[in-house]
Amino acid sequence: MKTPAPLVALSSALLLGLSLVPALGQASEGAPPPYEPDLTRLSEILGALHYIRPLCGATEGTRWRDEMTALIEAEQPSDTRRGQLVAAFNRGYDSYRQVYHSCTPSAELASQRYLETGAKLSRDIAARYGSN
């Protein structure tokens, strides 16, 4: 089965973003980095994908949880920030768990849109903050 282009784009963007951004998260101890809202949204998207992709037949195992773990490891956030990012991941997961119990056309569409949005967020974070 061919891997969907948005899935490849999101994975590639996450890898690029994770390699370019970690030093920024540590740059100003105490204050969150300027890309924190985008990182929080990305965490929610990863959580939603962790639930909805397997529901719709994707055989990715723990891929999205692993991506979240890699994001946290690369960011090396404070305990407070780590808790906030994990909470965002869990919010994304729970929001879809409460609504979808089987794969529907709407769930498929949400999955596709989240792959695209996650890839865009990852690219934007890397492009805007990764070269500083």
Contact map, one row per residue, 1 for C-alpha under 8 A:
111000000000000000000000000000000000000000000000000000000000000000000000000000000000000000000000000000000000000000000000000000000000
111100000000000000000000000000000000000000000000000000000000000000000000000000000000000000000000000000000000000000000000000000000000
111110110000000000000000000000000000000000000000000000000000000000000000000000000000000000000000000000000000000000000000000000000000
011111110000000000000000000000000000000000000000000000000000000000000000000000000000000000000000000000000000000000000000000000000000
001111111000000000000000000000000000000000000000000000000000000000000000000000000000000000000000000000000000000000000000000000000000
000111111100000000000000000000000000000000000000000000000000000000000000000000000000000000000000000000000000000100110010000000000000
001111111110000000000000000000000000000000000000000000000000000000000000000000000000000000000000000000000000000000110010000000000000
001111111111000000000000000000000000000000000000000000000000000000000000000000000000000000000000000000000000000000000000000000000000
000011111111100000000000000000000000000000000000000000000000000000000000000000000000000000000000000000000000000000010010000000000000
000001111111110000000000000000000000000000000000000000000000000000000000000000000000000000000000000000000000000000110111010000000000
000000111111111000000000000000000000000000000000000000000000000000000000000000000000000000000000000000000000000000000010000000000000
000000011111111100000000000000000000000000000000000000000000000000000000000000000000000000000000000000000000000000000010000000000000
000000001111111110000000000000000000000000000000000000000000000000000000000000000000000000000000000000000000000000000011011001000000
000000000111111111000000000000000000000000000000000000000000000000100000000000000000000000000000000000000000000000000010011000000000
000000000011111111100000000000000000000000000000000000000000000000000000000000000000000000000000000000000000000000000000000000000000
000000000001111111110000000000000000000000000000000000000000000000000000000000000000000000000000000000000000000000000000011001000000
000000000000111111111000000000000000000000000000000000000000000000000000000000000000000000000000000000000000000000000000011011000100
000000000000011111111100000000000000000000000000000000000000000000000110011000000000000000000000000000000000000000000000000001000000
000000000000001111111100000000000000000000000000000000000000000000000000010000000000000000000000000000000000000000000000000000000000
000000000000000111111110000000000000000000000000000000000000000000000000000000000000000000000000000000000000000000000000000001000110
000000000000000011111111100000000000000000000000000000000000000000000000011000000000000000000000000000000000000000000000000011001100
000000000000000001111111110000000000000000000000000000000000000000000000011100000000000000000000000000000000000000000000000000000000
000000000000000000011111111000000000000000000000000000000000000000000000001000000000000000000000000000000000000000000000000000000000
000000000000000000001111111100001000000000000000000000000000000000000000000000000000000000000000000000000000000000000000000000001100
000000000000000000001111111100011000000000000000000000000000000000000000001110000000000000000000000000000000000000000000000000000000
000000000000000000000111111110000000000000000000000000000000000000000000001110000000000000000000000000000000000000000000000000000000
000000000000000000000011111110001000000000000000000000000000000000000000000000000000000000000000000000000000000000000000000000000000
000000000000000000000001111111111000000000000000000000000000000000000000000000000000000000000000000000000000000000000000000000000000
000000000000000000000000011111110000000000000000000000000000000000000000000000000000000000000000000000000000000000000000000000000000
000000000000000000000000000111110000000000000000000000000000000000000000000000000000000000000000000000000000000000000000000000000000
000000000000000000000000000111111000000000000000000000000000000000000000000000000000000000000000000000000000000000000000000000000000
000000000000000000000000100111111101000000000000000000000000000000000000000000001000000000000000000000000000000000000000000000000000
000000000000000000000001101100111111000000000000000000000000000000000000000000000000000000000000000000000000000000000000000000000000
000000000000000000000000000000011111100000000000000000000000000000000000000000000000000000000000000000000000000000000000000000000000
000000000000000000000000000000001111111000000000000000000000000000000000000000000000000000000000000000000000000000000000000010001000
000000000000000000000000000000011111111100000000000000000000000000000000000000000000000000000000000000000000000000000000000000000000
000000000000000000000000000000000111111110000000000000000000000000000000000000000000000000000000000000000000000000000000000000000000
000000000000000000000000000000000011111111000000000000000000000000000000000000000000000000000000000000000000000000000000100010000000
000000000000000000000000000000000011111111100000000000000000000000000000000000000000100000000000000000000000000000000000000000000000
000000000000000000000000000000000001111111110000000000000000000000000000000000000001100100000000000000000000000000000000000000000000
000000000000000000000000000000000000111111111000000000000000000000000000000000000000000100000000000000000000000000000000000000000000
000000000000000000000000000000000000011111111100000000000000000000000000000000000000000000000000000000000000000000000100110000000000
000000000000000000000000000000000000001111111110000000000000000000010000000000000000110110010000000000000000000000000000000000000000
000000000000000000000000000000000000000111111111000000000000000000000000000000000000000111111000000000000000000000000000000000000000
000000000000000000000000000000000000000011111111100000000000000000000000000000000000000010010000000000000000000001000100000000000000
000000000000000000000000000000000000000001111111110000000000000110110000000000000000000010011000000000000000000000000100000000000000
000000000000000000000000000000000000000000111111111000000000000110000000000000000000000111111000000000000000000000000000000000000000
000000000000000000000000000000000000000000011111111100000000000000000000000000000000000010011111000000000000000001000000000000000000
000000000000000000000000000000000000000000001111111110000000000100000000000000000000000000001000000000000000001001100000000000000000
000000000000000000000000000000000000000000000111111111000000011110000000000000000000000000001000000000000000000000000000000000000000
000000000000000000000000000000000000000000000011111111100000000000000000000000000000000000001001100000000000000000000000000000000000
000000000000000000000000000000000000000000000001111111110000000000000000000000000000000000000001100100100010001000000000000000000000
000000000000000000000000000000000000000000000000111111111101000000000000000000000000000000000000000000000000001000000000000000000000
000000000000000000000000000000000000000000000000011111111111100000000000000000000000000000000000000000000000000000000000000000000000
000000000000000000000000000000000000000000000000001111111100000000000000000000000000000000000000000011100000000000000000000000000000
000000000000000000000000000000000000000000000000000111111100000000000000000000000000000000000000000001110011000000000000000000000000
000000000000000000000000000000000000000000000000000011111110000000000000000000000000000000000000000000000000000000000000000000000000
000000000000000000000000000000000000000000000000000011111111000000000000000000000000000000000000000000000000000000000000000000000000
000000000000000000000000000000000000000000000000000001001111100000000000000000000000000000000000000000000000000000000000000000000000
000000000000000000000000000000000000000000000000000011000111111000000000000000000000000000000000000000000000000000000000000000000000
000000000000000000000000000000000000000000000000000001000011111000000000000000000000000000000000000000000000000000000000000000000000
000000000000000000000000000000000000000000000000010000000001111111000000000000000000000000000000000000000000000000000000000000000000
000000000000000000000000000000000000000000000000010000000001111111100000000000000000000000000000000000000000000000000000000000000000
000000000000000000000000000000000000000000000110110000000000011111110000000000000000000000000000000000000000000000000000000000000000
000000000000000000000000000000000000000000000110010000000000011111111000000000000000000000000000000000000000000000000000000000000000
000000000000000000000000000000000000000000000000000000000000011111111100000000000000000000000000000000000000000000000000000000000000
000000000000010000000000000000000000000000000100000000000000001111111110000000000000000000000000000000000000000000000000000000000000
000000000000000000000000000000000000000000100100000000000000000111111111000000000000000010000000000000000000000000000000000000000000
000000000000000000000000000000000000000000000000000000000000000011111111100000000000000000000000000000000000000000000000000000000000
000000000000000001000000000000000000000000000000000000000000000001111111110000000000000000000000000000000000000000000000000000000000
000000000000000001000000000000000000000000000000000000000000000000111111111000000000000000000000000000000000000000000000000000000000
000000000000000000000000000000000000000000000000000000000000000000011111111110000100100000000000000000000000000000000000000000000000
000000000000000000000000000000000000000000000000000000000000000000001111111100000000000000000000000000000000000000000000000000000000
000000000000000001101100000000000000000000000000000000000000000000000111111100000000000000000000000000000000000000000000000000000000
000000000000000001001110110000000000000000000000000000000000000000000011111110000000000000000000000000000000000000000000000000000000
000000000000000000000100110000000000000000000000000000000000000000000001111111000000000000000000000000000000000000000000000000000000
000000000000000000000000110000000000000000000000000000000000000000000001001111111100000000000000000000000000000000000000000000000000
000000000000000000000000000000000000000000000000000000000000000000000000000111111100000000000000000000000000000000000000000000000000
000000000000000000000000000000000000000000000000000000000000000000000000000011111110000000000000000000000000000000000000000000000000
000000000000000000000000000000000000000000000000000000000000000000000000000011111111000000000000000000000000000000000000000000000000
000000000000000000000000000000010000000000000000000000000000000000000000000011111111100000000000000000000000000000000000000000000000
000000000000000000000000000000000000000000000000000000000000000000000001000011111111110000000000000000000000000000000000000000000000
000000000000000000000000000000000000000000000000000000000000000000000000000000111111111000000000000000000000000000000000000000000000
000000000000000000000000000000000000000100000000000000000000000000000000000000011111111100000000000000000000000000000000000000000000
000000000000000000000000000000000000001100100000000000000000000000000001000000001111111110000000000000000000000000000000000000000000
000000000000000000000000000000000000000000100000000000000000000000000000000000000111111111000000000000000000000000000000000000000000
000000000000000000000000000000000000000000000000000000000000000000000000000000000011111111100000000000000000000000000000000000000000
000000000000000000000000000000000000000110110010000000000000000000000000000000000001111111110000000000000000000000000000000000000000
000000000000000000000000000000000000000000111111000000000000000000010000000000000000111111111000000000000000000000000000000000000000
000000000000000000000000000000000000000000010010000000000000000000000000000000000000011111111100000000000000000000000000000000000000
000000000000000000000000000000000000000000010010000000000000000000000000000000000000001111111110000000000000000000000000000000000000
000000000000000000000000000000000000000000111111000000000000000000000000000000000000000111111111000000000000000000000000000000000000
000000000000000000000000000000000000000000010111111000000000000000000000000000000000000011111111100000000000000000000000000000000000
000000000000000000000000000000000000000000000001000000000000000000000000000000000000000001111111110000000000000000000000000000000000
000000000000000000000000000000000000000000000001000000000000000000000000000000000000000000111111111000000000000000000000000000000000
000000000000000000000000000000000000000000000001001100000000000000000000000000000000000000011111111100000000000000000000000000000000
000000000000000000000000000000000000000000000000001100000000000000000000000000000000000000001111111110000000000000000000000000000000
000000000000000000000000000000000000000000000000000000000000000000000000000000000000000000000111111110000000000000000000000000000000
000000000000000000000000000000000000000000000000000000000000000000000000000000000000000000000011111110000000000000000000000000000000
000000000000000000000000000000000000000000000000000100000000000000000000000000000000000000000001111111110010000000000000000000000000
000000000000000000000000000000000000000000000000000000100000000000000000000000000000000000000000111111100000000000000000000000000000
000000000000000000000000000000000000000000000000000000110000000000000000000000000000000000000000000111110000000000000000000000000000
000000000000000000000000000000000000000000000000000100110000000000000000000000000000000000000000000111111111000000000000000000000000
000000000000000000000000000000000000000000000000000000010000000000000000000000000000000000000000000101111111000000000000000000000000
000000000000000000000000000000000000000000000000000000000000000000000000000000000000000000000000000000111111100000000000000000000000
000000000000000000000000000000000000000000000000000000000000000000000000000000000000000000000000000000111111110000000000000000000000
000000000000000000000000000000000000000000000000000100010000000000000000000000000000000000000000000100111111111000000000000000000000
000000000000000000000000000000000000000000000000000000010000000000000000000000000000000000000000000000111111111100000000000000000000
000000000000000000000000000000000000000000000000000000000000000000000000000000000000000000000000000000001111111110000000000000000000
000000000000000000000000000000000000000000000000000000000000000000000000000000000000000000000000000000000111111111000000000000000000
000000000000000000000000000000000000000000000000100110000000000000000000000000000000000000000000000000000011111111100000000000000000
000001000000000000000000000000000000000000000000000000000000000000000000000000000000000000000000000000000001111111110000000000000000
000000000000000000000000000000000000000000000000000000000000000000000000000000000000000000000000000000000000111111111000000000000000
000000000000000000000000000000000000000000001001100000000000000000000000000000000000000000000000000000000000011111111100000000000000
000001100100000000000000000000000000000000000000100000000000000000000000000000000000000000000000000000000000001111111110000000000000
000001101100000000000000000000000000000000000000000000000000000000000000000000000000000000000000000000000000000111111111000000000000
000000000000000000000000000000000000000000000000000000000000000000000000000000000000000000000000000000000000000011111111100000000000
000000000100000000000000000000000000000001001100000000000000000000000000000000000000000000000000000000000000000001111111110000000000
000001101111110000000000000000000000000000000000000000000000000000000000000000000000000000000000000000000000000000111111111000000000
000000000100100000000000000000000000000000000000000000000000000000000000000000000000000000000000000000000000000000011111111100000000
000000000000000000000000000000000000010001000000000000000000000000000000000000000000000000000000000000000000000000001111111110000000
000000000100110110000000000000000000000001000000000000000000000000000000000000000000000000000000000000000000000000000111111111000000
000000000000110110000000000000000000000000000000000000000000000000000000000000000000000000000000000000000000000000000011111111100000
000000000000000000000000000000000000000000000000000000000000000000000000000000000000000000000000000000000000000000000001111111110000
000000000000000010001000000000000010010000000000000000000000000000000000000000000000000000000000000000000000000000000000111111111100
000000000000100111011000000000000000000000000000000000000000000000000000000000000000000000000000000000000000000000000000011111111110
000000000000000000000000000000000000000000000000000000000000000000000000000000000000000000000000000000000000000000000000001111111110
000000000000000000000000000000000000000000000000000000000000000000000000000000000000000000000000000000000000000000000000000111111110
000000000000000000001001000000000010000000000000000000000000000000000000000000000000000000000000000000000000000000000000000011111111
000000000000000010011001000000000000000000000000000000000000000000000000000000000000000000000000000000000000000000000000000011111111
000000000000000000010000000000000000000000000000000000000000000000000000000000000000000000000000000000000000000000000000000001111111
000000000000000000000000000000000000000000000000000000000000000000000000000000000000000000000000000000000000000000000000000000001111
